[in-house]
Amino acid sequence: MSEPPVTLQTIAGLRTGVCVTGQGRPVLALHGWGGSIRSFWPVAERLGTSGYAVHLIDLPGFGQTEAPPEPWSVADYARFVLAYLDASDLSRVALLGHSFGGRIGLVLAAQHPERISRMVLANSAGLRTPLSLRQQVRNGAARLVRSSLDLLGLTSLRARLQAVYNRRYASQDYLNAGPLRETFLRIISEDLTPYAAQVQAPTVLIWGDRDTDTPLWQGRKLEQVMPDAGLIVFTGAGHFSYLERLNEYLRIVEYFLKDKPD
């Protein structure tokens, strides 16, 4: 696999990594949390030879794009993507998204239906996973301990206990988020079901049945909620189903996009 030819542009005031490959109908690909342009490059390389101009961007805080100046919501990321479309004179695109990129796609397609012709979302995030009773009890106890230590002024002990708690229970995405931790917490707290229900763009949902990050029930729920969506399940695949089954994924994308009016 070759390396993506990344250039730097200023989008919405942020230095942004951008890659465009191929010529033809515009397709925008949005990577997942912790990813970059490279995440969708195997897809873009192939689509770029099939009559599509594939636009890849490093989302703020990832790849070569600067981090947001303050904690962002999903809607903030959607506005950033819209700014890229405007700067690139793209009035309407087909959108490919994975995980966090799917979150952004749901908000963008709901708020600006005129800009998104159709979508293919792989293992899309956007629905909140209900906490188990054990998790609710554990979180409640942790909050009680933290508030008690705050009242006693034991900030150093509180910080040490919080670090131990995070190492044991926090997700790798949270632990690796660094300066994006507040952004990460804002994003995962949002339930995008109301946005999904407003999406008018025809959408294909692709899922791996072994996904533990965005479990299959979330794909089934999105299929039920979205007005014009269908779910395809890749048996044996996980959270990166689109890469694990790249050839199948590309066949689906090309069939779905082929000869469809924008």
URPE-V134264 format. One record per backbone hydrogen bond with DSSP energy under -0.5 kcal/mol. CO is the residue of the C=O (numbers start at 0). NH is the residue of the N-H. Records with the same first field share a line. If there is no record, write none. Layout:
BEGIN
CO: NH ; NH
END
This chain:
BEGIN
3: 5
6: 17
8: 10 ; 15
10: 13
13: 10
14: 65
15: 8
16: 57
17: 6
18: 55
20: 53
24: 52
25: 93
26: 54
27: 95
28: 30 ; 56
29: 97
31: 34
35: 38 ; 39
36: 39 ; 40
37: 40 ; 41
39: 43
40: 44
41: 45
42: 46
43: 47
45: 48
46: 49 ; 51
47: 22
50: 24
51: 53
52: 26 ; 54
53: 20 ; 55
54: 28
55: 18
56: 58
58: 61
61: 64
64: 60
65: 60
72: 76
73: 77
74: 78
75: 79
76: 80
77: 81
78: 82
79: 83
80: 84
81: 85
82: 86
83: 87
84: 89
85: 88
88: 90
92: 116 ; 117
93: 27
94: 119
95: 29
96: 121
97: 100
98: 101 ; 102 ; 124
99: 103
100: 104
101: 105
102: 106
103: 107
104: 108
105: 109
106: 110
107: 111
111: 114 ; 115
112: 115
114: 92 ; 116
116: 201
117: 94
118: 203
119: 96 ; 121
120: 122 ; 205
121: 98
125: 191
127: 129
131: 135
132: 136
133: 137
134: 138
135: 139
136: 140
137: 141
138: 142
139: 143
140: 144
141: 145
142: 146
143: 147
144: 148
145: 149
146: 150
147: 151
148: 152 ; 153
149: 152
152: 154
153: 157
154: 158
155: 159
156: 160
157: 161
158: 162
159: 163
160: 164
161: 165
162: 166
163: 167
164: 168
165: 169
170: 174
171: 175
173: 176
176: 179
177: 180
179: 183
180: 184
181: 185
182: 186
183: 187
184: 188
186: 189
189: 191
191: 195
192: 196
194: 197 ; 198
195: 198
198: 226
201: 118
202: 204 ; 229
203: 120 ; 205
204: 231
205: 122
206: 233
207: 210
214: 217 ; 218
215: 219
216: 220
217: 221
218: 222
219: 223
220: 224
221: 225
225: 228
227: 202
229: 204
231: 206
232: 234
233: 208 ; 236
236: 209
237: 240
239: 242 ; 243
240: 244
242: 245
244: 248
245: 249
246: 250
247: 251
248: 252
249: 253
250: 254
251: 255
252: 256
253: 257
256: 259
258: 260
END
